[in-house]
Amino acid sequence: MKQDENIKQWCKRRGISRYTFCEWVKRGRAPVVIRIGNTGHITARHDEEWERREARRTKSEAARLEAERRSLTNAASGRIAAKSPLHYSRRGKSGV
């Protein structure tokens, strides 16, 4: 079972700098910090909540990037197809 950690311990375990942690706090991405005197602590429960939230954020970010990539690929394919002499816009009018 995880134990409560102070911010320095948490950052070290996560492999991030204190500066990055402070930036995350500004952006609302950091876990909930409990202040005890002058020391900030991150409880095991808040750490687990943060992990779940980050996993969802990462998953949604990956899905957004994939959709953006597909959109750009489709647009490029359309431009290439339109330049083709076989494209329907270049065919003569049929008497139908």
N, C-alpha and C positions, 0 to 999 in steps of 0.2 A: 504494500500500500504506500502511495506517495505521502510525503510529509510536506508540511507548510515550509515555504522558503522565503528568504528575503529577496529583494529585487536583484541584488548582486549574484546570489546563488542561482536564481531562475535564469538570468541572462547567460551565465556561464554554462548552465546545462543546455540551454537552447542554442548556444553558439552565436549570440548577438551582442553587440556593444550596448553600453548604457545609453549612448546617444540614440541608437536605433530604438531602444525601448522608449525613450522620451518622445521621439517622433511618433511612435505608435500611440502613445498616450494622447498626444495632440490630435491625432486623426481618429481616435476612438477604436483602435485596433488592439490595444493592450488588454491583458486580463485585468479583472477587478483587483485593486490593491487595497488592502486593509491597513490603515495607519495605527500603529501602536507606539505612542510617543513620537519620536522623530524617525522611526524605522518603518518602512513599508513592507508588508508581507503579502504573499500570494498563497492562498489556501489551496489545498489539493483539489477541492471542489471547483474553485474558480479556474484553476489550471485546466481541468478536464473540460469545463465549459468553453474555455478559450480554444482548446484543441478542436472541439466539435465545430465551433464557429469558424475557425480558420479553414477546416476541411471543407465546409460548405462554401466558403468564399472562394477557395482555390478551385473547387469543382465548377462553380458558376463562372468564374473567370476563364477557365479552360473552355467551357462551352461557348462563351461569348467570343473568344479568340477563334475557335473552330468555325463558328458561324460567319465571322468576318472573313476568314480565309476562304471559305466556300463562296461567299458573295464576290470576292475579288476574282477568284478563279472563274466563276460563271461569267462575270463581266468581260474578262479577258477573252474567254472562249467565244462570246457573242461578237466581240469586235473582230476576231480572227475569221469567224464564219461569215460576217457581213462583207469582208474583203474578197471572199472566194467568188470566182466566176460562176460557180454553181449555185450561189445563194438565190433564193426565190425572188429577191428583189431585182435581180439581173436577168431573169427569164423574160422572154417576150410575152406579150399579152396573148392569151389563148382566146379563141373565138367561142368559148363555152357560154 
